[in-house]
Amino acid sequence: MKIDWAALGSVFGVSFVVTVALVGLFTVGIAGLSRRERAVEQGGSATLAVTGAYACFAACAAAVGYGIYLIVA
């Protein structure tokens, strides 16, 4: 049995980068919702922050869905 270490390293590298990107994207979404909470407390509106947060969550869901698609296909 021969292990292709280059391919294994490539898979590890891509999965690590994608994981860090998804965590970062989710964190930006949480920060957007946090800004909405602060704006509501101050009597303002944070429509752009909420829209950005929902876009981040939608991108996370799309990435997870694509990952599931790749596993099943």
N, C-alpha and C positions, 0 to 999 in steps of 0.2 A: 504494500500500500504506500502510495506516494502522496504527500500533502503539498498542495500548491500554496506555499506561504505568502506569495505575492497576492494571490486572489483573496486569501483569508485576511490579510492586512488591509486590502482595499475595501472589503465588506465591512470590516471593523471601522475603518476611517469614515466611510460614508454613513454608516449607522450612527456613529458618534456625532458627526456634524449635524445630521438631521435631527437627532434627539436634542442637541443643544439649541438648534434653531426653533424647534417646537416649544421647548420650555421658555425660550425668550419671547416668542410670539404670544404664548399664553400669559406670561408675566406682563407684557404690554397691555393685553386685554384687561387684566385685573387692575392695572394702574389706571386705565381709562375709566373703569367703573368706580374706582376710588375717587377720581376727580369729580365724577358726577355727584357722589355723596357729599364732597366738600362744597360743591356749587349749590346743592340743595340746601345745605345748612346755612349758607351765606345768602340765600334768597335768589340765586342766579340760575342760569341754565347752561348745561354743558352738552349740547346736542352733538357737537363735533367729537367730543371725547367718547360719548356713548356709541356713536356710529363707528368710530375707529375700534372701540372695544368689540363690538359685534362683528366687525369685519375680521378682526384677529381671531375671534372664536370660530368664525365660519372657515377661515383658512386652516385652523387647527383641525377642525372636523373633516375638511376636505382631504388634508394630508393623511389623517388616520384612515379615512375611507379608502383612499388610494392604496395605502399600505395593506389593508385587508383585501382589496382587490388583487394586489400582486401576490399575496399569499394563496388566495383561493384559485386564481387563474393558473 
